Amino acid sequence: MVPPEVRAALDALRRQTLERVHDLERDRSRIVDASRSSNADDEHDPEGQTIAWDREQTAALLRDARARLAEIDVASARLDGGWDGSCEVCGGPIPPGRLLARPTTARCVGCA
């Protein structure tokens, strides 16, 4: 049985992750816009490597946040479908404490 608090935890996690995605998209736009108005050459400009690194670092963080959001959506769909909290590998029950700590999990500790 899945504790009702798991839904609340997933909803809170989704809100936080959406905010993170929004912030990272805004940061990425600022970096791209700033470099667009500059004639910096990433290869020859001493600041260019920093700009490229910032751009790639932000893009990587954004990919991770979007992947996390997809993970949250899968977990929410699982709950919406009547999932009973059983492990997707062994079929045993996932302890409520684990579900509360990791609301996106679909595996018990032993199978994780």
Secondary structure, DSSP 8 states (H G I E B T S, - for coil): ---THHHHHHHHHHHHHHHHHHHHHHHHHHHHHHHHSS---TTTSTTHHHHHHHHHHHHHHHHHHHHHHHHHHHHHHHHHTT--SB-TTT--B--HHHHHHSTT--S-TTT-
